[in-house]
Amino acid sequence: MGTIAAQEPRLNDEIRAKECRLIAYDGTQMGIYPVEQAQRIADDEGYDLVEIAPQAEPPVCRIMDYGKFKYDQAIKAKQARKNQSKVETKEMKFRPKIDIGDYTTKKKHVLRFL
């Protein structure tokens, strides 16, 4: 059985669209630009051009620091895993030659677990 990897967004020269809706680093919409011009704007600012919504018409690209974005995503995923509730399975063993006193004590413990 293979695992399905999350598809990474295209960035910089991997973007295949002719034009894109550009979102600046601070989150403001800059408008529709040709991808080459959007790439130059991102390079001038020292950031990456990341295609965040390839299905949109035109595709939505954002100027961001992709390394920082990946790091923040990893931290959020780690925090989500840490906050997940774990199902704890408890066991109680009863042997065939158990004394009646031990049996009643263990039975009380089992009922307390439930």
Secondary structure, 3 states (H helix, E strand, C coil): CCCCCCCCCCEHHHCCCCEEEEECCCCCEEEEEEHHHHHHHHHHHCCEEEEEECCCCCCEEEEECHHHHHHHHHHHHHHHHHHCCCCCCCCCCCCCCCCHHHHHHHHHHHHHHC
